Amino acid sequence: MIFLIEESDEQWTPEELIEAISNTWGKDVHFGACSGNAFPKEYALDFLISRGKAVLSDDGKVALHPSMQICDGHKEFQG
């Protein structure tokens, strides 16, 4: 999901981002945390916001936090 936000020229609301995720990776995609826990796409943005990796702008668009760092835990959950 971070890849989608980072590599795209698009700016999405949370709802638009969920739709873009479904269109990119499928409706049943799950994401993984560095701890190895997997969760549905609907919870991924809340997780990233709670960990300080993503923020919502004043106009309600999703952006990566400037100090965000990516671990390698996501590699196990690609598919």
N, C-alpha and C positions, 0 to 999 in steps of 0.2 A: 504494500500500500504506500509506503514511503517513496518507493521508486516511482509510482504513478504520480504522486504529488510533485516530486522533485524533477522528473523528466518531462513533465507536460507543461505546455504554455497556458493551459486552462487554469482557471480559479473556480473552485466549486464550493457550494454550500455543502453541509454534511449530507443532505439527501442526494444531491447530485453526485457526490463522491461515491456513495454506496452504489448508485446506478452505474457509474463508470467502472467500479470494481467488478460488478456483475458482468458488465459487457466485456471486460478485459480477461477475467479469470473464471467466470462462471458463477452461477447463483449460489452454489454450495461451497464456495471457497472458504477455507479457514486460515487464520493467521496464527503465528506462533510468537510467543515471548521468549526472551533469552533464557527463562527458567524452563522452557520446554513445553509450557502449557499452550494448547491450541484453543482458539475461540472463533466464533462466527464473525463475519465481516461487520455485522451491525454493532459489535462491541469494540472493534479495533480502534476507531477514532477516539472513543472515550478513554480507552487504555492509553493511547498516545498523548492525549491531553493531560491525563492524570500523571504521566511520567515526564511531562515537560518537553515532549518531542514535537508536539504540534500545538497550534494555537488557533483561535478564531479571531479574524480581524474585526474591526468595528462594523464592517458591512456584512458580517456573517460568513465570510469565506475562510476556507481551511488553508493554513500555511504552516510550513515547518518552522519550528523554533530555531533561531539563529545558532544556538549552542548545541543543537541536537547531534548525538553520536549514535551510530548504528553498530550493534553487536553482530556476531555471526550466527546467532540462534535461528534466524529466519531461513537459513539454507535448508534445514531439515524439512520445512513445510512447503517448499515450492512444489507446484504441480498444478 
